[in-house]
Amino acid sequence: MRRFATTVLATIALLIGGLGLQPASADGYPPCTITGTAAGETITGTEGNDVICTGGGNDTVNALGGNDIIIVSGPGVDAINAGAGNDIVDATQATDSTIDAGTGDDTVYGTPGDDEITAGDGSDNVDGNAGDDTITGGDGNDTIDGDTGNDTITGDTGDDSITGGDGNDTLNGTAGDDSIIGGEGADNLNGGDGSDNLEGNAGSDSLFGQSGADDISGSQGNDIVAGGEGLDRLDGGVGLNMCDYSTGEAIVNSCVYDDAGPVLVSASFDSSVLDSGSSEQSFNFN
């Protein structure tokens, strides 16, 4: 699991200054200012900077305003509403969770189970942890790592960095100039609007640049690579690949293949240039 050390420490320092506290826990978090006492309770914070620690069980946390730290201290299926502010939500000890980070530059760590995480507006850092997670960014430049599991990630608006990790993931950049990386597994990558960088990595992936000048690499595996509208660079990578940029409207579209294996190409010939990258490959057109 990725730890966003720089962001966490900076935010903790800000919170400690506001609370007049010193770090106490092994994770570097300050002591709890609001502590849950029973399973299945609703915990409500203040409009200030809180450190909220839940107990075990299925809890609901409404942190309200302020730069809060929310620590799920035991197993359970929890619902977290962080509210406005630059918040940290650490749900790594929970079973499953529904997390709404709210507005602000937030840092969220999911559970080992199946989470639903909404980062909200702001430049957020999210790690879904293990499990089949559904993660949505929001306005702002977000960094989202699905980690292991079959994840569905949507960056929304902003220039987002999205990593699927291991598993069969669906990764959507939506608006903005996004960087989207698959991982091991059969992934589906969609750039959306903007000039995006897509990389499938290992597995038989489907990569769609959609609108914008995109740079798309299938990498290892038998991939489907499609540019869409815009001046795109398509690299099928190693494997039996299908490269389609018949819908492109750019002056020049190129498709470069680095492997010596067979290749299937679909293209519009008004303004297309095909480069196999190998003297042993040929293109047959009917």
C-alpha positions in Angstrom: 0.0 0.0 0.0 1.3 3.5 -0.9 1.9 5.9 2.0 1.7 9.6 1.1 4.4 10.5 3.6 5.1 14.1 2.6 1.4 15.1 2.6 0.6 13.2 5.8 3.5 14.7 7.8 2.8 18.2 6.6 -0.9 17.9 7.4 -0.2 16.4 10.8 2.2 19.3 11.6 -0.6 21.7 10.7 -3.0 19.8 12.9 -0.7 19.6 15.8 -0.1 23.3 15.7 -3.8 23.9 15.8 -4.5 21.4 18.6 -1.4 22.0 20.7 -0.6 18.3 20.7 2.5 16.1 20.1 2.6 13.0 18.0 2.0 9.9 20.0 1.1 6.9 17.9 3.3 4.5 15.9 1.8 6.0 12.7 2.8 9.5 13.7 -0.7 10.6 14.4 -1.4 12.9 17.4 -3.6 11.6 20.3 -7.3 11.3 19.8 -9.5 14.2 20.7 -12.7 12.4 20.1 -12.9 8.6 20.8 -15.6 6.2 20.0 -16.7 4.0 22.9 -19.1 1.5 21.5 -19.8 -0.6 18.3 -22.2 0.8 15.8 -22.3 4.4 17.0 -22.4 7.8 15.3 -19.5 10.1 16.0 -19.8 13.8 15.3 -16.8 16.1 15.2 -16.5 19.9 15.6 -15.9 22.7 13.2 -12.3 22.8 14.4 -9.3 20.4 13.9 -10.2 17.0 15.3 -8.5 13.7 15.7 -11.3 11.2 15.7 -10.7 7.5 16.6 -13.5 5.0 16.2 -14.0 1.8 18.1 -14.8 -1.6 16.6 -18.1 -2.2 14.8 -20.1 -0.5 12.1 -19.6 3.2 12.9 -20.7 6.4 11.2 -18.4 9.5 11.4 -19.4 13.0 10.6 -16.2 15.1 11.1 -17.7 18.4 10.0 -15.3 21.3 9.2 -11.6 21.7 10.1 -8.5 19.8 9.1 -9.3 16.5 10.7 -7.6 13.1 11.2 -10.0 10.2 11.2 -8.6 6.8 12.4 -10.7 3.7 12.2 -9.4 1.7 15.1 -11.0 -1.7 14.6 -12.8 -4.0 12.2 -16.2 -3.1 10.9 -18.1 -1.6 8.0 -17.8 2.2 8.5 -19.3 5.3 6.8 -16.9 8.3 7.0 -17.9 11.8 6.1 -14.8 13.9 6.5 -16.4 17.3 5.6 -14.6 20.4 4.5 -10.9 20.8 5.2 -7.6 19.1 4.5 -8.4 15.8 6.1 -6.6 12.4 6.6 -8.8 9.3 6.7 -7.0 6.1 7.7 -9.4 3.1 7.4 -6.7 0.4 7.0 -8.0 -1.4 10.1 -11.6 -1.5 9.0 -13.3 -4.3 7.0 -15.1 -2.3 4.4 -15.9 1.4 4.2 -17.8 4.2 2.4 -15.7 7.3 2.5 -16.6 10.8 1.4 -13.6 13.0 2.0 -15.4 16.2 1.2 -13.8 19.4 -0.1 -10.1 20.1 0.5 -6.8 18.5 -0.2 -7.4 15.1 1.5 -5.4 11.9 2.0 -7.4 8.7 2.2 -6.3 5.1 3.0 -8.9 2.5 2.3 -9.6 -0.9 3.9 -8.4 -4.3 2.8 -12.1 -4.9 1.7 -14.4 -3.4 -0.9 -14.5 0.4 -0.5 -16.5 3.2 -2.1 -14.3 6.3 -1.9 -15.3 9.8 -3.1 -12.3 12.2 -2.8 -14.3 15.3 -3.5 -13.0 18.7 -4.8 -9.4 19.5 -4.1 -6.0 17.9 -4.9 -6.3 14.5 -3.1 -4.2 11.5 -2.4 -6.1 8.2 -2.3 -4.9 4.6 -1.8 -7.7 2.0 -2.1 -5.7 -0.7 -0.4 -6.8 -4.3 -1.2 -10.3 -5.2 -2.4 -12.5 -4.3 -5.2 -12.8 -0.6 -4.8 -14.8 2.2 -6.5 -12.9 5.5 -6.3 -13.9 8.9 -7.7 -11.7 11.9 -7.6 -13.4 15.2 -8.2 -12.2 18.7 -9.1 -8.5 19.0 -8.6 -5.2 17.2 -9.5 -5.6 13.9 -7.7 -3.2 11.0 -7.2 -5.2 7.7 -6.9 -3.8 4.2 -6.5 -6.3 1.3 -6.5 -3.7 -1.1 -5.2 -4.7 -4.8 -5.5 -8.2 -5.9 -6.5 -10.5 -5.3 -9.4 -11.0 -1.5 -9.0 -13.1 1.1 -10.8 -11.4 4.5 -10.7 -12.6 7.8 -12.1 -10.4 10.8 -11.9 -13.0 13.4 -12.9 -11.8 16.9 -13.7 -8.2 17.9 -13.2 -4.8 16.5 -14.2 -4.9 13.2 -12.4 -2.4 10.4 -11.8 -4.2 7.1 -11.7 -2.6 3.7 -11.0 -4.7 0.6 -11.0 -2.3 -1.9 -9.4 -2.8 -5.7 -9.7 -6.2 -6.9 -10.8 -8.7 -6.3 -13.6 -9.2 -2.6 -13.3 -11.4 0.0 -15.1 -9.6 3.4 -15.1 -11.2 6.6 -16.4 -9.4 9.9 -16.6 -12.4 11.9 -17.7 -11.4 15.6 -18.1 -7.8 16.9 -17.9 -4.3 15.8 -18.9 -4.1 12.5 -17.1 -1.5 9.8 -16.5 -3.2 6.4 -16.3 -1.2 3.2 -15.6 -2.8 -0.3 -15.4 -0.8 -3.1 -13.9 -1.0 -6.9 -13.9 -4.4 -8.0 -15.1 -6.8 -7.3 -17.9 -7.4 -3.5 -17.6 -9.7 -1.1 -19.3 -8.1 2.4 -19.6 -10.1 5.5 -20.9 -8.3 8.8 -21.2 -11.3 11.0 -21.8 -10.8 14.7 -22.7 -7.3 16.1 -22.6 -3.8 15.0 -23.7 -3.4 11.8 -21.7 -0.6 9.2 -21.1 -1.9 5.7 -20.9 0.1 2.6 -20.1 -1.4 -0.9 -19.9 1.5 -2.9 -18.5 1.2 -6.7 -18.1 -2.1 -8.3 -19.2 -4.4 -8.1 -22.1 -5.6 -4.5 -21.8 -8.0 -2.2 -23.7 -6.7 1.4 -24.0 -8.8 4.2 -25.4 -7.4 7.7 -25.6 -10.6 9.4 -26.7 -10.3 13.1 -27.5 -7.0 15.0 -27.2 -3.4 14.3 -28.2 -2.7 11.1 -26.4 0.4 8.9 -25.8 -0.8 5.3 -25.4 1.3 2.2 -24.8 -0.1 -1.3 -24.4 3.2 -2.7 -23.0 3.1 -6.5 -22.4 0.1 -8.6 -23.4 -2.4 -8.9 -26.2 -3.8 -5.4 -26.2 -6.4 -3.3 -28.0 -5.2 0.3 -28.5 -7.4 3.0 -29.9 -6.5 6.7 -30.1 -9.7 8.5 -30.9 -9.8 12.1 -31.9 -6.5 14.0 -31.8 -2.9 13.5 -32.8 -2.1 10.3 -31.0 1.0 8.1 -30.6 0.0 4.4 -30.3 2.5 1.8 -29.2 1.1 -1.7 -29.1 4.0 -3.1 -27.2 4.9 -6.8 -26.9 2.1 -9.3 -27.9 -0.6 -9.8 -30.5 -2.1 -6.3 -30.6 -5.0 -4.5 -32.4 -4.3 -0.8 -33.1 -7.3 1.3 -34.1 -7.2 5.0 -34.9 -9.7 5.1 -37.7 -11.7 7.8 -35.8 -8.8 10.2 -35.5 -8.9 13.7 -37.0 -5.3 14.6 -36.7 -3.0 15.4 -39.6 -0.7 12.5 -38.7 -1.5 9.5 -36.6 1.2 6.9 -36.0 1.3 3.4 -34.7 4.6 1.9 -33.6 5.1 -1.7 -32.8 8.2 -2.9 -30.9 7.6 -6.6 -31.1 8.1 -9.1 -34.0 4.8 -10.7 -33.5 1.7 -10.5 -35.7 -0.2 -7.2 -35.7 -3.8 -6.3 -36.6 -4.3 -2.7 -37.6 -7.4 -0.6 -38.3 -6.8 2.9 -39.8 -8.1 5.7 -41.8 -5.8 6.4 -44.7 -6.5 10.0 -45.4 -3.8 11.1 -43.0 -2.3 8.0 -41.4 1.3 6.8 -41.1 1.9 3.2 -40.1 5.3 2.2 -38.7 5.8 -1.4 -37.7 9.1 -0.9 -36.0 10.4 -4.1 -37.5 11.6 -5.1 -40.9 10.0 -8.5 -40.5 6.4 -7.2 -40.1 4.1 -6.3 -43.0 0.7 -4.8 -43.4 -1.9 -6.3 -45.8 -4.8 -4.1 -46.9 -7.9 -5.3 -48.8 
